[in-house]
Amino acid sequence: MDGSAQRTLLITLTGRDRPGVTSRLFRTLSQFPLTVADVEQVVIRGRLVLGVLLAYTEGADIGRVWNAAEKVANDLDMEIELSTGRNKRMPKRSGRLHVTVLGAPLKPAAMAGIAGRISAHGANIDRIERLAQNPVTCIEMDVSGADPDTLRAALAAEAAEQQVDIAVQHGGLSRRAKRLIVMDVDSTLIQGEVIELLAEHAGCLDEVAKVTEAAMRGELDFEGSLRERVALLAGLDAAAIDDVREKLRLAAGARTMVRTLKRLDYKFAIVSGGFTQVTDALVDDLGIDYSAANTLEIENGKLTGRVTGPVIDRAGKAAALRRFAAEAGVPVSQTVAIGDGANDLDMLQAAGLGVAYNAKPVVRQAADTAVNVPYLDTIVFLLGISREEVEAADAADAARHD
């Protein structure tokens, strides 16, 4: 066809979804000298919207095409809209991004605010898809024509106002290629802080909790605060560690996240300012590939109030991320780090995607994105995996083991 003489016909079919609608329309269109320029289809609550953009040369009998398409719509009891225009090649918009929105609940005002911010930055929403409905609603948008840093800042402000979580990521292969997840442990992978559980046994919970809180906010040097807190545990019977280990509870959704991403050949690492006496059990339980943590010194069955070896602090966590990425053969740009405290900041900033999970304000402000719902498996939505895909994979596994 002569591109300069091409025209277009846009056909939009709307109505009850059922098998065969798309094939019926294209069989009818195949009788005519047309080319397919674009196709989009979506089903919402059993209602189909199918849009087909066709190109044809001037002089073609488009009236016959029009009549044939209307007959298909009438036979299927669907609504149809048809419009013609010039086949002008649209310039490719730069800055393709994925914008992921998490809400529990997600209200229309939030979507209005987000869409308004995107528009105000001269960007366009090219596609919207729902990734999950329970336990949170997750909507993903493909956005083009925006600067990621300025849009991320604007949407972070909107997220705070609307009480939703929003992640902004570069589109394309960089997002699909993330293959190493590095997680903090206390208050991230597990509920609560191990050192505070030990302090409860030692009768010094209030003192330890105050220091922990200040360290998490970034007000105290982590190594110094850790040694100060561990010193308070001196003389505690080592059997208390076993009791704490048995009482640990994983974050909601932790097993689902690990199970789902391991199916996709992701590697997992845990990097903790806590203790190997606890993290080693998590490694075995969840099938974690790499781990780094501090070790409590024990003599004659009691804690000495000291840790052995170098302390895993803020810089140590980032160094561990880089080390594990090298061991896994994964570029650091293809890693995801998840944490909640100031001790995680270097790790979050070093990773390809840093996720502040129910984090302190200083961490939320510095991370690529923040997730404030209490479900760790929402992380899979940030990677483009839908709840339906997770449930289908779980069902297939269950059927194989029956």
Sequence and secondary structure as in RCSB ss.txt:
>XXXX:A:sequence
MDGSAQRTLLITLTGRDRPGVTSRLFRTLSQFPLTVADVEQVVIRGRLVLGVLLAYTEGADIGRVWNAAEKVAND
LDMEIELSTGRNKRMPKRSGRLHVTVLGAPLKPAAMAGIAGRISAHGANIDRIERLAQNPVTCIEMDVSGADPDT
LRAALAAEAAEQQVDIAVQHGGLSRRAKRLIVMDVDSTLIQGEVIELLAEHAGCLDEVAKVTEAAMRGELDFEGS
LRERVALLAGLDAAAIDDVREKLRLAAGARTMVRTLKRLDYKFAIVSGGFTQVTDALVDDLGIDYSAANTLEIEN
GKLTGRVTGPVIDRAGKAAALRRFAAEAGVPVSQTVAIGDGANDLDMLQAAGLGVAYNAKPVVRQAADTAVNVPY
LDTIVFLLGISREEVEAADAADAARHD
>XXXX:A:secstr
  GGGEEEEEEEEEEE  TTHHHHHHHHHTTSS EEEEEEEEEETTEEEEEEEEEEETTS HHHHHHHHHHHHHH
TT EEEEEEEE       S  EEEEEEETT  HHHHHHHHHHHHHTT EEEEEEEEE SSSEEEEEEEES  HHH
HHHHHHHHHHHHT EEEEEE THHHHT  EEEE TBTTTBSS HHHHHHHHHT HHHHHHHHHHHHTT S HHHH
HHHHHHTTTT BTHHHHHHHHH  B TTHHHHHHHHHHTT EEEEEEEEEHHHHHHHHHHHT SEEEEEEEEEET
TEEEEEEESS   HHHHHHHHHHHHHHHT  GGGEEEEE SGGGHHHHHHSSEEEEES  HHHHHHSSEEE SS 
GGGHHHHTT  HHHHHHHHHHHHHHH 
